[in-house]
Amino acid sequence: MLTMISLETHGNKTYCLDFASAISTDGVWWYGWMLTVLGFLLPLVVVFMCYIGIVKQLAKGPKITSPSRTRARHVTVLILVVFVVCFMPYHILRVLRIETRKMEESQCMLERTVHAAYIISRPLAGLNTFSNLALYTFSGDKFRSAFLSIFYCENWLKKKARSVLDLAIVSKTTGDIPTA
């Protein structure tokens, strides 16, 4: 992994370059395309085929319009969309970064813009992990209702008022009147 990072010194500054920014673009060109095919397109096809199979299974049998099956189909499609949205910019921009560096007559502004977009796309690709976790977690009924109930101040106040009222009723029947 560390062999994919190189150090380059210009003047009095040392730059830490990732693989797409390495000095030789010929050496990384094939790697960039191989990573795009094996690290994005192949997983995309496999995930797409698996999730299409899941959606087809959810569309069979009785109660195909039940809320839980509909939600499961929506979550499945949403996971595919999130996968593409998170990873596609990174892979496109990495290849574009290598290609713009490979061109002899590329404009400085174009190269800097592509590089900046490439840098921004890397954390977006990592965001896929969090997004999948959030989608799977929030799609559960019990978790979603418990999580959303945290943000409803009215429910919290009603529960507190109800518990004070219950305490007052219990105390009154036992003869103890609470002092407030």
Secondary structure, 3 states (H helix, E strand, C coil): CHHHCEEEEECCEEEEECHHHCCCHHHHHHHHHHHHHHHHHHHHHHHHHHHHHHHHHHCCCCCCCCHHHHHHHHHHHHHHHHHHHHHHHHHHHHHHHHHHHHCCCCCHHHHHHHHHHHHHHHHHHHHHHHHHHHHHHHCCHHHHHHHHHHCCHHHHHHHHHHHHHHHHHHHHHHCCCCCC
